[in-house]
Amino acid sequence: MHIDHSHPMQRYWTLAAASIQAAALDAALELGMLDLLTEPASAEHVSAELRLRPAQTAHLLDMLWSLDVLHRIDGDPVQYLCQAQAHQYFCQGQPNYCADAWRYRRRALAHFSEQLGDQLNLDGPPIEPYVQTNATGWANAARVQIGQEQRAIAVAAARHAIACVPGADQARRILDLGGGPGLIGIDLVQCRPGATGVVFDWPETAAVAQENIALAGLSDRMTVIGGDLAADSIGQGYDLIWCSSVLHFLPDACATLRKMYDALAPGGQLVMAHAEIPADARAAARVMPYYLPMMLLGRRVTRAGELHQALLDAGYADVRGFDSDRFPMAPVHVLTARKAPA
């Protein structure tokens, strides 16, 4: 029989130490340390290649071993080897490389943790949740970090989610709404011979999607619309609209749901994926760390069931949903809904 002798404070000590674990992986990625460990190598070899202190390098490698990033091969000398999953996502040249994306997320969360008190303080800076203040920065992230994340994870997750929707494989006019680099929309069009597609995002980000469309050889079947989703037209006559983690950033989510409804062709399908706050505390613990920053900024993260009801209120039919843990960071709730046929 297993007996747990840990102190009740252990969970909170572990919580405090998590930032050290994340910083250790971040440092290793910044240094390119894992790229040196696609074959077994010693701490002495790694430190010599990267001009680091040998003893300190060995300690960092042991930390990465404890995080299941590395294998530790005992011997004289001890050697280290990248774990298969770490190699897949964190070593240069791999199809699913997303080390820059992980570091981007880690540093954004760390930055917020330092600002958290100011967001609560009545004397802190004013909260402006829906002001677009860094269009160029978001476009750059779409080109690099978000692009990596979509290639490695989100494209396959979206494909799986949409495959669960009856009739979605027959869509011939597709909108990737708030699509960032547009790789999900590109994949949806590529999987459907004869289909056409549109990617909508801020103008600077839509330009990144246009670059990716050209690289995919789809300029004759896809285009972009750059604009403000809260104010501008998104086009008309879509058989399928894909929308992921977009409603968090809009001042009137219900108005946006109605805009998407109006943009669908009769019988068209909306498929969207957003994090929601579950009613169960353990399930909520998988979501809250990633979305507390935007919630404290005044942005909307709905509780379970609220978006489902909002779709019904907006006039959609056949509203259905399921949870998915295939997307980056936290689990999301995928909702599908249909515009009534003519």
N, C-alpha and C positions, 0 to 999 in steps of 0.2 A: 504494500500500500504506500502510495506517495504521500508524504507529509510536507507541507509547505511551511518552512520555518522563517520565511522572510518577514522583516519588520513591516508594520503597516505604512511606514514612511518610504518604503523602498520604491513604490511607484512614482513618488515625487522626486526622489533622488535620481531615478532613471530618467525622468523628464528633464531634469536640470542638465544631465550629462549628454542628452541627445544632440545639443548644439556642438559639442566637441566631436562627436562621430561625424556629423555633417561637414564640419570644417575640415576634418581629416581627409574625407573623400574629395572635397573641393580642392584642397591643396594638391592632392595626388593628381587630379585631373588637370589642374593648371600647369603642373610641372611636366605632364606627359609621362608620368611614372608607369601607368598601366601599359603604355605602348612598348615599354622595355621588358614587359613580363608576359609576352605572348609565348615565350619559351622560358623554362626555368632559369632563374638568375638569383644571385646572392645580394644581400644588402650592400656588400662592398662594391659589387659591380654596378648596382643602381646608383649608389652615391658617387662613384667615380664618373659615370656617364653624365650625371646631372650636376656635378660639382656641389655635392651636399655633404654634410657631416655624417660619417658612417654610422655612429652609434644612434644618432637621432633618426636617421633613415630607417634603421632596423626597427626602432620603436613604432614608427609610422606604419611600416609594413605589417607589423604584428597587429596593429589596430585594424588595418584593412583585412587581415586574415580573420580577426574576430567578427568583422561585419560580413563575412562570407563573400567578400570581393575577391580575395586571393586564396589559393591553396598554400599551405605551409608544408614544405617537404623537409623533414628532419634529416640531418646528416652533418657532415663537416666539409664545407659550410652549410648552414641552413639555406634553402632556396625557396623562392616564391614563384607562383604561377597564377596568371589571371584565371578566375573562374569563367566557365563558358558564358554565363549570362552577362557578366561584367564585360567580357570581351566583345560580345554582340553589341552592346549599347555604348561602351565607353572607350573603345579603341579606334583610332583613326582608320578610315578606309572601309569600315564595315557598313553594309547597306542600312542598318538600323542605328547608326551612330547618332547619339543625341546627348553627348556630354555637355555641349554648350547650352542646350535646353535645360538640362538638370541644374547646371550652375546658375542659369538665369532665374529659375524658379527658387532655388535655395537662397540666393542673394536678395531677391525681392521679399521673400518671407522674413529673412533676417533683418532687412531694412525696416520692414513694418514693425517687427517686434521692438525695435528701438524707439518707434514713434507711438506705440500703443497708448502710453499715458497721455500724450498730447491730444489724441482723439477723444479721450474721455473728459479732459479738463475743460471746464467752462471758459477758461481764459486761453485755450489753445487756438490754433489757427482756424479760420472759417472752413466749414465743410462744404465743398461744391462737388457733389457726387457725379454729376452728369456733364461736366465741362471737359471737352476734349482739349487737353493742354499739351500733348506731345505726339502730334501726328507723325512726325518724322521718326521718333523713337519707336513707335508701334510698327511703322512700316519696316524699319530695320530689324525688329524682332521677328516680324513675319518672314523676312527674307532668310534669316539665320535660325534663331532658336525655335520659333513656332513652326517654321518649315521642317526642321529636324523632327520635332515632336509629331507633326502630322505624318511624315513619311514613316517613322518608326512605329507609331502606335495608332493615331487617330483615324487614318484612312481605313485600316482593317477593322477598327471598332465600328466606324460608321457603316462600312459595307455589311458587317454582320447585323447591325441594328436594322438597316433598311431591308435586308433579306428576310426579316421576320414580318414584313408588311405585305399582305396579299396584294398582288397587282403592281407593286412598285417596280418590278423588273420590266414592265411595259411602258414606263414613263418615257416620253420623247422630248419634253421641254422641261429642263431642270434648273432650279435656282439654288445656289450655295450662298445662303444669306449670312453676312458677317463672316465670310469664308477665309479671311486672312490671306495666306499665300495661295488659296484656291485648290489645294491638292486633293481635297475630298471631292469637290465638284468635278475636277479633272478625272478622277477615278470613276465617278458615277457615269460620266459621259463615255469614257473609254470602254466600260463594261456593257454599253448599250449601243450597238451599231445603229447609226441613223439618228441618234439622239443629239440634241443641242443643249447648250448650257450657258448660264450667266453666273458670274461671281459678283456679289455686291459687298462693298466695304467702303471705308473712308477713301477718298481719292488717292492718297499717297500709298495706301495698302493695296488698293485695287490695281495700281500700276505694277506692284510686285506679282499679283496674280496673273496679270497680262503677260509678264515675262515667263512665268511658269507654263502658261497656256501655249506660248510660242515654242518653248523648249519641248513640250509634249507633242508638238505637231498638230495642235487642235485649233489653230487660229481660224480655220474655216467653219468650225462648229461651235466655238465658244467665244464669248465676249465678256466684258466687265462693265459694271456701273459703279462709278465713284460718287458717293454722296453721304448725307446724314440720314440714317435710317429713321430718325424721329421726325424728319421733315420732308424728305424727298421720295419720289416715286421709285419703286423697285421693279417695275415692269408688270406685265400681265400675261395670263394664259398659261401658267405653269402646270404641268402634270404632277410635279414633285418639288416640294421645297424642303431643303435640309437646313436646319438652324440649330447650332450648338453653342451654348454658353453665351448667348447674345442678349437675352432679356435682362440679365443682371445689370447691363450698362445703359438701360433706357428709362427715361423718367415715367413713361406710361406704357407698361407692358401690355395692358389690355388693348390700347389703341394699336399697338404693333401686331397683336394677334388678329385684330380686325383687318389691318392692312394686308397681312399675309392671306387672310381668307379671301379678300377681294382680288388678290393677285393670282389665286388658283383658278384654273379652268374648272368647269363643272365636273365633279367626280374626282378632282385632284386631291393629292395626299400631302399633308404636312407631317414631317417627322422631325422631332426636336429632342435634344438631349441637354438637360440642365441638372446641376446639383440641387437637391432639396434637403432640408433639415429633417431627418427622420424623427419619429416620435420616441424611438428607443435610444437610450443614452449611449450604449455601446456603438450602435450604428452611427449616431450623430458624431461620435468621437472620430470617425473616419472622414468626416466632411468638414467639421468646424475649423480645424487648424488652417485649411486652405482658403476658406471663405470668410473667416472672421475679419480679415483686412478690408475686404470690400463692404462688408456689413457695417463696420465702424465708420467707413467713409460715406455711409448713407445709401449705399446701393442695395438692391433687392435680392435676397436669396429666400425663396419661398419655403414654407413648411410643406411637408408631404400632403399631397391632395389638392393644394391650392391651384396649381397650374392646370390640373385636370378639370377642375370646376371652371376656371377662367376660359378654357377652350369651349366648354359647353355653353357658357354665357355668351361667347362670341359667335355662336351659331354653328359650330362644327358638329359633325355627326360621327358615330362609331369611334368615340374617344377611348383609347386603350393605352395601357402603360406597362412597362417592366423595368426592373433595375438592371444596371450593367456595371461591371467593374473592369471593363476592357479599355476605358478611356483614361487619358493621363490624369494623374493625381487622385482625386476622390471618386468614389462611385457616383454615377449619375442616374437619373430616372429618365428613361426614354418614353416619350409620348407620341402616339400616332393619332391622327384625326383626318377626317375627310370632309370635303365640301360636297354638299348634296348634288347629285346629277341634275342636269337641266330637265 
